[in-house]
Amino acid sequence: MAVSRVALVTGGGRGIGRATSLLLARRGLAVAVHYHTGEANAREVVQRIEEGGGRAACFAADLAEPAGCRALVEAVGRSLGEVLVLVHNAGEMKDCPVEEMTDEEWERALSLHLGAAFRLSRACLPAMKRAGWGRIIALSSQAAFTGSARHAQYAAGKAGLHGFAYSLAKEVGPVGITVNLVAPGRIETEMVLDRSAGRMEEWMAQTPLKRLGKPEEVASAVAFLASEEASYITGATLHVNGGQLMS
């Protein structure tokens, strides 16, 4: 029996990460479900994958800490095998106007959203190069293109992902590795629903499809970019936002 490729999904226990972990497992990949604080959620995802006949394990790491990224990739390698599909989904969105934001809050957001993408990619690239095949997919956000009041640190980190991904795509394309982004709009996740009070009418007026997206719809975009069918797509951003932002 062929050994399944290993996917690492950061923030894989909730929301978009959860949907992505479950879908990649159904597509036949072994899935490393990363979490920082939500251990119970991650274990529930692993249990569901295993009950469906798949391979999975969960791994804890604080990706805002530089050492956490390499340690995570090494732990996955020992348990499931070398990572050939990296989905950088982990993130957090804290409300804070710029004039009240501390250096620590700014630096943590950039480290989690942008620095971790760099460090995880760096740690995964040797195995991908050995295999002559790899997929790196980063979850961006509509905020990278439109900005978001009280979330400048989040938007800046997500915007930086684009310059990083496009540059890396040019570096590693010749050895069979693709690098792409998925940019969700307003999706039915805790992060979005927590900010929806009193704003749903405004949001729907901005969205041609007149509804929030589902985590599974974003996961489908990620799974496509991780597949063989997307083998000639690199340096691309796939928007999943109901038409709210068109480019």
Buried (B, 14 or more C-beta within 10 A) or exposed (E): EEEBBBBBBBBBBBBBBBBBBBBBBBBEBBBBBBBBEBEEBBBBBBEBBEEEEBBBBBBBBBBBBBEBBBBBBEBBBEBBBBBBBBBBBBBBBEEBEEEEBEEEEBEBBBBBBBBBBBBBBEBBBEBBBEBEBBBBBBBBBBBBBEEBEBBBBBBBBBBBBBEBBBEBBEEBEEBBBBBBBBBBBBBBBEBBBEBEEEEEEEBBEBBEEEEBBBBBBBBBBBBBBBBEEBEEBBBBBBBBBBEBBEE
